[in-house]
Amino acid sequence: MKILWISGRRLGHDLASQTEHKLSNHLSSLGLEVDLLSPGSSENENYKHIRINDLKIQGLTTLSGARKVGNFIRKENMSDYDLILVDWRFIVPLKSFLVKLSTPWAIIDRGPPVTPGMFNRLQKWFWKKSWKIANEHARAGFVVSKRHSSFVRSLTHFQGALHVIKAGAEPNPNNLNEDRPIKPIKIAYVGRLDIRRGIMKIESMIRELENRGIEYNLIIHGEGDLTADMAKFADSNEKIKFFGKTSHEEVQLTLSTCHIGIMPMPDIPVWRISSPLKLAEYLAAGLIIIGPRHPGNEIQSEGTWNLLAEKDWEIYAADRISMLDKKTWEIMRDDAIESSKLLEWKKISQELKTTLEDMV
């Protein structure tokens, strides 16, 4: 079976592009032939990566990428593929191509628009329009959670089959069972630094830790609208290290030295329906999870690692951290690693392979 996956994520640059990279690699190892068409580049691929050059200008990135994808579709024999997966961002500008394809295709949605500012309304229109086109012409759709599925149906009235592809992680390779001294407690945040993700609550949590006299280090990896604010925050406190945008390997190494991972995304619809990559990676590194309690910050398997709070999560987290000792943390670490096995890319890919084969 040969798959073409058309994605707008920049391979090797966006942390979230690990989804495309890992799934394509594992699907290929399971016997499928996968061509991934996307911006960026990556090493150690079992699949074929076809690079498209888009413009890194807000508002033009998707349109310029879609033009390159259109050129590819015109030149290549699409009948060579058994199924095509298309990122929702490309469906509106590629509609004239997609509706004529004899090869079945499916829309893939790793999350609705969350970008703040003037482009948000336009993105939301594109998102709804994409699902409406898919309702008429696509074989099926892929979402990140059951709640995401309900969200899509309620807003777009999509009638086709919807399949869930959760975010996953590989087992962290960096000596997970080596000794990690509990003092200072090491806390990590990895991901986008956007205001809608509740990032500023991290500052409140740090104040709560300091009020209780807790020894800590905070490590932040990421970039976004609040990059400058986070850099300034780190400059004002020697216990905070800000690394900005880093590689996936560097992130894994950082997490393997930490005790706690922050999931600050608030309990609002866009995060309630999500399946965050960082949650899977935190658990694979044996981290305790702190942040607001809602379905997007959790997995079905509960565990002692879950220190999410219904309200005032920064206060609750500081209280629980103040009671943490080495033995208790080691129990929670082992529980987190065990829970992470439900989210391994290998397992998710095996389930996805079955779904894809049933579609054609």
C-alpha positions as CSV (number, residue, x, y, z in Angstrom):
1,M,0.0,0.0,0.0
2,K,1.4,3.4,-1.0
3,I,0.5,6.6,0.9
4,L,1.0,10.2,0.1
5,W,0.9,12.5,3.1
6,I,0.6,16.2,2.3
7,S,1.5,18.3,5.4
8,G,2.2,21.9,6.1
9,R,4.4,21.3,9.1
10,R,8.0,22.1,8.6
11,L,9.9,18.8,9.1
12,G,12.9,19.1,11.3
13,H,12.0,22.6,12.5
14,D,8.5,22.4,14.2
15,L,8.5,20.3,17.3
16,A,5.0,19.2,16.3
17,S,6.3,17.8,13.0
18,Q,7.5,14.8,15.1
19,T,4.0,13.4,14.4
20,E,4.5,13.2,10.7
21,H,8.1,12.1,11.0
22,K,7.5,9.3,13.5
23,L,4.3,8.0,12.0
24,S,5.8,7.9,8.5
25,N,8.8,6.1,9.8
26,H,6.8,3.5,11.7
27,L,4.3,2.9,9.0
28,S,7.2,2.3,6.6
29,S,8.7,-0.2,9.0
30,L,5.3,-2.0,9.1
31,G,5.4,-2.5,5.3
32,L,3.6,0.6,3.9
33,E,5.3,2.8,1.3
34,V,5.0,6.4,2.5
35,D,5.8,9.6,0.7
36,L,5.7,12.7,2.9
37,L,5.3,16.0,1.0
38,S,6.1,18.9,3.3
39,P,8.4,21.9,4.0
40,G,11.7,21.3,5.9
41,S,14.0,18.3,6.0
42,S,14.9,15.5,8.3
43,E,17.5,12.8,8.7
44,N,17.1,9.0,9.4
45,E,14.0,8.6,7.3
46,N,12.6,5.1,6.4
47,Y,10.1,6.9,4.2
48,K,10.5,9.2,1.2
49,H,10.5,12.9,2.1
50,I,9.6,15.3,-0.8
51,R,10.4,18.8,0.1
52,I,8.3,21.8,-0.8
53,N,9.6,25.3,-0.5
54,D,7.1,27.8,1.0
55,L,7.3,31.4,2.1
56,K,7.9,31.9,5.8
57,I,5.6,34.9,5.9
58,Q,2.4,34.8,8.0
59,G,-0.6,34.7,5.7
60,L,1.4,33.5,2.7
61,T,2.9,30.3,4.1
62,T,0.0,28.0,3.3
63,L,-0.8,29.6,0.0
64,S,2.7,29.4,-1.3
65,G,3.0,25.8,0.0
66,A,-0.2,24.8,-1.7
67,R,1.1,26.2,-5.0
68,K,4.1,23.8,-4.7
69,V,1.8,20.9,-3.8
70,G,-0.4,21.7,-6.9
71,N,2.7,21.6,-9.1
72,F,3.5,18.2,-7.7
73,I,0.0,16.9,-8.3
74,R,0.0,18.1,-11.9
75,K,3.4,16.5,-12.7
76,E,3.0,13.2,-10.8
77,N,0.8,10.2,-11.5
78,M,-1.6,10.3,-8.5
79,S,-2.9,6.8,-9.4
80,D,0.4,5.4,-8.1
81,Y,-1.0,6.1,-4.6
82,D,-3.6,4.1,-2.9
83,L,-4.6,6.9,-0.5
84,I,-3.7,10.5,0.1
85,L,-3.7,12.3,3.5
86,V,-4.2,16.1,3.2
87,D,-3.5,18.6,6.0
88,W,-6.7,20.7,6.4
89,R,-4.7,23.9,5.7
90,F,-4.2,22.9,2.1
91,I,-7.7,21.7,1.2
92,V,-9.2,25.1,0.2
93,P,-6.4,26.2,-2.1
94,L,-6.1,22.7,-3.5
95,K,-9.9,22.1,-4.0
96,S,-9.7,22.1,-7.8
97,F,-7.1,19.3,-7.7
98,L,-8.7,17.2,-5.0
99,V,-12.2,17.0,-6.4
100,K,-10.9,15.5,-9.6
101,L,-8.7,12.9,-8.0
102,S,-9.6,9.3,-8.7
103,T,-7.4,8.2,-5.8
104,P,-9.3,8.4,-2.5
105,W,-8.1,11.1,0.0
106,A,-8.7,12.0,3.6
107,I,-8.5,15.2,5.6
108,I,-6.1,15.2,8.5
109,D,-6.6,17.7,11.3
110,R,-4.0,17.9,14.1
111,G,-5.9,20.8,15.7
112,P,-8.1,23.8,14.7
113,P,-6.6,27.4,14.4
114,V,-5.2,28.8,17.6
115,T,-3.1,31.7,16.2
116,P,-4.1,35.0,17.9
117,G,-4.6,38.3,16.1
118,M,-6.0,39.3,12.8
119,F,-5.4,36.0,11.0
120,N,-7.4,33.9,13.4
121,R,-10.8,34.7,11.9
122,L,-9.5,33.9,8.4
123,Q,-7.9,30.6,9.6
124,K,-11.2,29.6,11.2
125,W,-13.0,30.3,7.9
126,F,-10.4,28.1,6.1
127,W,-10.8,25.4,8.7
128,K,-14.6,25.2,8.4
129,K,-14.5,25.4,4.6
130,S,-11.9,22.6,4.4
131,W,-14.1,20.3,6.4
132,K,-17.1,21.1,4.3
133,I,-15.1,20.3,1.1
134,A,-14.0,17.1,2.7
135,N,-17.6,16.2,3.6
136,E,-18.4,16.2,-0.1
137,H,-15.3,14.6,-1.5
138,A,-13.0,12.9,1.1
139,R,-13.1,9.3,2.0
140,A,-12.7,10.0,5.8
141,G,-11.2,12.4,8.3
142,F,-8.5,12.1,11.0
143,V,-8.6,14.0,14.3
144,V,-6.6,13.9,17.6
145,S,-9.2,12.9,20.1
146,K,-12.9,11.8,20.6
147,R,-13.7,15.3,21.8
148,H,-12.0,16.7,18.7
149,S,-14.3,14.4,16.6
150,S,-17.4,15.8,18.4
151,F,-16.1,19.4,17.9
152,V,-15.6,18.9,14.2
153,R,-19.1,17.4,13.7
154,S,-20.8,20.1,15.7
155,L,-19.2,23.0,13.8
156,T,-18.9,21.6,10.3
157,H,-21.6,18.8,10.2
158,F,-19.1,16.4,8.7
159,Q,-20.9,13.1,8.0
160,G,-18.0,10.8,7.1
161,A,-16.0,8.5,9.2
162,L,-13.6,10.1,11.7
163,H,-10.6,8.3,13.0
164,V,-8.5,9.3,16.0
165,I,-4.7,9.6,15.8
166,K,-3.4,10.6,19.3
167,A,-0.1,12.3,19.8
168,G,2.7,10.0,20.8
169,A,6.3,9.7,21.8
170,E,9.3,7.3,21.6
171,P,10.7,5.9,24.8
172,N,13.2,8.4,26.0
173,P,16.7,7.0,25.3
174,N,18.6,9.0,27.9
175,N,19.2,6.7,30.9
176,L,15.7,7.0,32.4
177,N,16.6,5.0,35.5
178,E,19.7,6.9,36.5
179,D,19.7,8.7,39.8
180,R,18.1,12.1,39.8
181,P,18.7,14.1,43.0
182,I,15.4,15.5,44.2
183,K,16.9,18.9,45.3
184,P,16.7,21.1,43.5
185,I,13.4,20.0,41.9
186,K,13.7,20.4,38.1
187,I,10.7,21.6,36.2
188,A,10.3,21.7,32.4
189,Y,8.1,23.4,29.9
190,V,8.4,22.4,26.2
191,G,6.3,23.9,23.5
192,R,4.9,27.0,21.9
193,L,5.1,30.2,23.9
194,D,1.8,31.7,23.0
195,I,-0.5,33.7,25.3
196,R,-3.5,31.4,24.7
197,R,-1.5,28.5,26.2
198,G,-1.6,29.9,29.7
199,I,2.2,30.5,29.7
200,M,2.1,33.5,32.0
201,K,0.7,31.3,34.8
202,I,4.2,29.7,35.0
203,E,5.4,33.0,36.6
204,S,2.7,32.7,39.2
205,M,3.8,29.1,40.0
206,I,7.4,30.2,40.4
207,R,6.3,32.8,43.0
208,E,4.4,30.1,44.9
209,L,7.4,27.9,44.9
210,E,9.6,30.7,46.3
211,N,7.0,31.6,48.9
212,R,7.4,28.1,50.2
213,G,11.2,28.1,50.1
214,I,11.3,25.2,47.6
215,E,14.6,24.7,45.8
216,Y,13.9,24.5,42.1
217,N,15.2,25.0,38.5
218,L,12.9,25.8,35.6
219,I,13.9,24.9,32.1
220,I,12.0,26.3,29.1
221,H,12.3,25.2,25.5
222,G,10.1,26.9,22.8
223,E,9.3,30.0,20.8
224,G,6.2,32.1,20.1
225,D,4.5,35.4,20.7
226,L,5.9,35.5,24.3
227,T,9.5,34.6,23.5
228,A,10.8,38.0,24.5
229,D,8.8,37.9,27.8
230,M,10.1,34.4,28.7
231,A,13.7,35.5,27.8
232,K,13.3,38.5,30.1
233,F,11.8,36.3,32.8
234,A,14.7,34.0,32.7
235,D,17.2,36.9,32.7
236,S,15.7,38.1,36.0
237,N,16.1,34.8,37.8
238,E,19.3,32.6,37.8
239,K,17.2,29.5,38.6
240,I,15.5,29.7,35.2
241,K,17.1,28.7,31.9
242,F,15.5,29.6,28.6
243,F,16.7,27.8,25.5
244,G,14.3,29.1,22.9
245,K,13.8,26.8,19.9
246,T,15.9,23.6,20.1
247,S,16.1,20.2,18.5
248,H,14.0,17.2,19.5
249,E,17.1,15.4,20.7
250,E,18.0,18.4,23.0
251,V,14.4,18.4,24.3
252,Q,14.6,14.7,25.1
253,L,17.9,15.2,26.9
254,T,16.5,18.0,29.0
255,L,13.4,16.0,30.0
256,S,15.5,13.1,31.1
257,T,17.1,15.3,33.8
258,C,13.8,16.8,35.1
259,H,11.2,15.7,37.6
260,I,8.1,17.7,36.5
261,G,6.5,18.8,33.3
262,I,4.1,21.8,33.0
263,M,0.9,21.5,30.9
264,P,-0.4,25.1,31.3
265,M,-3.0,25.1,28.6
266,P,-6.3,26.4,30.2
267,D,-9.6,24.7,30.2
268,I,-11.1,26.2,27.0
269,P,-12.5,24.4,24.0
270,V,-9.4,24.5,21.8
271,W,-7.2,22.8,24.5
272,R,-10.0,20.5,25.8
273,I,-10.1,18.7,22.5
274,S,-6.3,18.5,22.0
275,S,-3.8,15.6,22.2
276,P,-0.6,17.4,23.1
277,L,2.7,16.0,22.0
278,K,4.4,17.3,25.1
279,L,2.2,15.2,27.4
280,A,3.4,12.0,25.7
281,E,7.0,13.2,25.8
282,Y,6.8,14.2,29.5
283,L,5.4,10.8,30.5
284,A,8.1,9.0,28.4
285,A,10.7,10.8,30.4
286,G,9.0,9.8,33.7
287,L,7.8,13.3,34.6
288,I,5.0,14.3,37.0
289,I,2.4,16.4,35.2
290,I,1.1,19.7,36.6
291,G,-1.3,22.2,35.2
292,P,-5.1,22.7,34.8
293,R,-7.2,19.5,34.9
294,H,-9.2,19.0,31.7
295,P,-9.4,16.2,29.0
296,G,-6.8,17.7,26.7
297,N,-4.1,17.6,29.5
298,E,-4.8,14.0,30.5
299,I,-4.9,10.5,29.0
300,Q,-7.4,7.7,29.7
301,S,-5.0,5.9,32.0
302,E,-4.9,7.7,35.4
303,G,-1.7,7.5,37.5
304,T,0.1,8.9,40.5
305,W,2.0,11.2,38.0
306,N,-1.2,13.2,37.5
307,L,-1.0,16.4,39.7
308,L,-3.4,18.4,37.5
309,A,-5.8,20.7,39.4
310,E,-9.4,21.8,38.9
311,K,-8.5,25.4,39.9
312,D,-5.5,27.5,40.9
313,W,-3.2,24.8,39.5
314,E,-0.1,26.8,40.3
315,I,-1.0,26.9,44.1
316,Y,-1.9,23.2,44.1
317,A,1.3,22.2,42.3
318,A,3.5,24.2,44.7
319,D,1.7,22.5,47.7
320,R,2.3,19.0,46.2
321,I,5.9,19.7,45.2
322,S,6.6,20.9,48.8
323,M,5.7,17.4,50.0
324,L,7.6,15.5,47.4
325,D,10.5,13.3,48.5
326,K,12.8,11.1,46.4
327,K,11.0,7.8,47.1
328,T,7.6,9.2,46.3
329,W,8.9,10.8,43.1
330,E,10.5,7.5,41.9
331,I,7.2,5.7,42.3
332,M,5.5,8.5,40.3
333,R,8.3,8.4,37.7
334,D,7.9,4.6,37.1
335,D,4.1,5.1,36.9
336,A,4.5,7.8,34.3
337,I,6.8,5.6,32.1
338,E,4.4,2.7,32.3
339,S,1.5,5.0,31.2
340,S,3.6,6.3,28.4
341,K,3.6,2.9,26.8
342,L,0.0,3.6,25.7
343,L,1.3,6.5,23.7
344,E,4.3,5.0,21.9
345,W,4.4,5.8,18.2
346,K,4.9,2.1,17.4
347,K,1.5,1.3,19.0
348,I,-0.3,4.2,17.4
349,S,1.2,3.4,14.0
350,Q,0.0,-0.2,14.2
351,E,-3.5,1.0,14.8
352,L,-3.3,3.6,12.0
353,K,-2.0,1.0,9.6
354,T,-5.1,-1.1,10.2
355,T,-7.3,1.9,9.7
356,L,-5.6,2.9,6.4
357,E,-5.8,-0.5,5.0
358,D,-9.5,-0.7,5.8
359,M,-10.1,2.5,3.9
360,V,-9.0,1.4,0.4
